Amino acid sequence: MPQTLHLLTSAEFQAELCSPVAFHRIKALHLLERLAGEAKDARLHREVNTFTSRGVPYYALHDPHFNAWVQQASGLYGRVLQQLPESLAA
C-alpha cells in the first residue's frame, strides 16, 4: 500500500533541518529522498541520492559547514518540488 507523502513548505523543511532533534533532520532528508524518487528528472534524483548518502553532519547551528549543508539541502528540496508530478504537488 503506497504511503501518502506530506509535503513541507521550504521554510518548514529548513526548520526541520535546523531542529536540535536529530530525528527531525533525518526525517527531512528521507522526505527529500522520497520526493526525488518521484521527480521527473533522473539527474536530479542522482544528485539528491549523492547528497543524502553523506548523511547528516554534526549539529552546530553556527558552523559554516552545517549552514552550507542546510542551504544545499534546501536548494535541492526546492528543485525537487518544482519537478514533482502535479498529482503529488497538489
N, C-alpha and C positions, 0 to 999 in steps of 0.2 A: 504494500500500500504506500503510495507516494506521500511524503510529508509536505505540508504547506510551508513555504519559506516566508518568514516575517521580515519584510524589508525595513531597513532603518534609513532615516534621513542621513545626509552626510554629517550633520552635527552630532546626531545620536551615535553614528559609527565612530566618529573621532572620540566622543566621550567614553565609549566602551574601550577603545584602545588606550586611553589615558587613565582608566579606572585603576585604583590601587588593588582591586580584587583580580587576581591572576585569571580566574575563570572567565571574567568578562572579556579580557583581552584575547584569550584563546577562542572563546565563542565568536568574537568578531572576525578573527582570522578564518575560522571554519565557515562562517557565513560568506566571506569573500571567496573562499574556495568553491563552495557550492554554487554560488551565483555565477562565477566564472565558467563553471561547467555548463551552465545554461546559456551563456553568451554566444553570439553569432560568430565571433572572431576567434579562431583557433590559436592565433599568435598571442592574443591577449590571455587566453586560457593558460598557455605555456608560461607566459611572463608571471602570471599570478602564482602558478604552481612553483616556479623557481623562487619567487619571493617568500611564499608561505613555508616552503620546505626548510628555510633557515630558522623558522620558529620565532618566538617572542624574545626580544633582547631583555637584558636586565632592566628592571623598572627603575627609572630615575628621571622624573619629570623635567629636571633642569639640565639633563645631559644632552648635548647637541646631537649625539648619535641616536639616542632614543627619540628625540624630536624629529630627526630626519626620517627615522623608521615610520613614525606616526604619519608624517606628511606623505611618504611614499605609499603607505597602505591606503591612506585616504584618497590619494590621486588614483590609485588602481581601482578603488571602490567606485569612484565617480565614473571612471571609464567603463567599468563593468555595467553599472546601472544604465548607461547610455546604449549598451549593446544588448540588453535583455529583450527577449520577445515581448510583444505587447501583452500577452496573456499573463506574464509574470510581473510586468512593470505596472499593471493597472491596480 
